[in-house]
Amino acid sequence: MEKKTRKRAKKKIPSLNQSTRLRVFIRDKFTCYICKVRARELPHHPQMATVDHVLAVSKGGTNKMKNLRTCCYKCNTEKGDK
């Protein structure tokens, strides 16, 4: 008889609200943590400002300010959930 393996339910956290995103951008002076370029507020632009989780949500990270940083779209998408 084979054992059934159970998948763990992923921890769901609420998405970031606009005020939290803005507080992160202001704290970081709209500057990308990785490449140090000033991020922009243009949608679909390689240097668009995004909020990055220092410790990925998939690895147990939270939406607390100390776990968030500003990244440009290009750097955030290239790094994945490392």
C-alpha angles and dihedrals in degrees: 000000000000123000117239113230116221123214116225117240111249116244108249120210125185118261119258116272122225095254092055091048091051092048090053092049093049093046090051093041090238088289122141111244093214107042098018092229117141104255120227134221095231116122116239092008117134089236096045112141114253133171115243127197112230089209107032118243088235088061096047101278123149139212093252116131093246089060095049131081139167118260132169115246093251095054094042094053094043095053097050116188098326 
